[in-house]
Structures are given as structure tokens and as C-alpha cells.
Amino acid sequence: MKIVIDMNLSPEWEEIFAPNYEIKHWSRIGAPEAPDESILHWAKENNYVILTNDLDFGAILAATHFKSPSVFQIRSLSLDPQKMGKSVLYCFEHFKDDLKSGALVSYDPERSRVRRLPF
């Protein structure tokens, strides 16, 4: 599975996922100021999951009824990969099959949930 990290998250997230996944921060792929729609379309065309904490991706998926790309949202006040990395990675692995099939996964330190695409 391939993952693109949205600009609102640190490139340090690459270190957390790199042992198990092909992962790239958006800054190495496209313009840092690219709108969310551009990142979403790129991820869809290139078969990447989006790792973000931006809620706009869920809204775009709802409006477009796309079946992909999958989006994994980190819903936490702390976005530090050194503090959150293990639990985020564990959640990502738990929902891996859903993400492969097309889903929006919302990770929260208290609970996580998944919505299958399209919705």
C-alpha cells in the first residue's frame, strides 16, 4: 500500500510508516500550496492513501461520491509522530483491508471509526 502525507502533517511521519509502506510527503510530489482537491485527484490516479488531519478530504469524498482514494484522518490535538506514531500505525494496520477497498478512517486516541466509500 502507498501513502501520501498531506502538507498539514510533518514529513517525520514517513519514518513511522516507512518500514512497512511506500510513503511520501506531499512536499516531495507537488506544490506545497496545492488545493486538497489536487492532492485527492493525484492520490486517486496513483493509488495512494492520504494521511492527513484535514477534515476537508472527508467533505470532498462525500460531495463527489468517489470510491477512492482512501483517507486516514488523525483527529488528535497532538500530531507529533514520536508521541502518536505507534498508536496511529496500529490503527492504520487494523483498518488496512478497509483502506485497500476504499474508506475514510478517522483515528482518535479514544476511538476510531471507518466509513466505506462511496458515501
C-alpha positions, 0 to 999 in steps of 0.5 A: 500500500502507498501513502501520501502525507498531506502538507498539514502533517510533518514529513517525520511521519514517513519514518513511522510508516516507512518500514512497512509502506511506500510513503511520501510527503506531499512536499516531495510530489507537488506544490506545497500550496496545492488545493486538497482537491489536487492532492485527492485527484493525484492520490486517486490516479496513483493509488495512494492513501492520504494521511492527513488531519484535514477534515476537508478530504472527508467533505470532498469524498462525500460531495463527489461520491468517489470510491477512492482514494482512501483517507486516514484522518488523525483527529488528535490535538497532538500530531507529533509522530514520536508521541502518536506514531505507534498508536496511529500505525496500529490503527492504520494496520487494523483498518488496512483491508478497509483502506485497500477497498476504499474508506475514510478512517478517522483515528482518535486516541479514544476511538476510531471509526471507518466509513466505506466509500462511496458515501 
